[in-house]
Amino acid sequence: LKNPLTSLRSASDTLIKIKNKADQEKLISIIQKDIERINRLISDISLSSKLDAELSRIKFKQINIVKLIETLIEVRRVSLGYKFKFKNKFKDLFIEGNENKIVQVLDNVIDNAFSFSLKKTPIEVEIKLVKKKVYILVEDQGLGFPDNAIKKVFNRFYTERPENEEFGKHSGLGLSISKQIIEAHNGEILVENSINSKRNVYGARVIIILDQ
């Protein structure tokens, strides 16, 4: 919170002193963005702090994970123009969980994948079943995770964003919150780089593992 507050204070102090209209408009734009960043941080911090108590109270029910992912993909395809490759051989596949929370996790992972996809290439989503464990794989065609990021991506406030993305757009809590939710479902969430036969990285992959 101190970062946007410092920027906000500096911009507001400077705004009082300058008379050039163009410079004033630039500073007002900075102030508005800093306010948005502070609001986003407060909202995400509040959500994260309440999440454990909320997860202890929610009731689980059977969720058709195939239908849920199909619906989410279609919504994101229509509303945001995301491109997908969906690999799935199951008509129905059920897990025990909270639908809203699972959607929250998948939405966050898909949004991250789209952010890092080069030239907005398709996001690959795949469902697998291995020994009564449901694997949901979400893969982008970006630059992959930096070597030092693999162990840090689930840390609170850790953020590694694309260079062309506006600074402060994400709080660094998305994957941390996603991990909380998945672990409350007795599941796992992992990240890794996609590597080809020549050992070159061609994207990043998030793997969500849930009990059937």
Secondary structure, 3 states (H helix, E strand, C coil): CHHHHHHHHHHHHHHHHCCCHHHHHHHHHHHHHHHHHHHHHHHHHHHHHHHHHHHHHCCCEEEEHHHHHHHHHHHHHHHHCCCEEEECCCCCCEEEECHHHHHHHHHHHHHHHHHHCHHHCCEEEEEEEECCEEEEEEECCCCCCCCCCCCCCCCCCCCCCCCCCCCCCCCCCHHHHHHHHHHHCCCEEEEEEEECCCCCEEEEEEEEEEEC
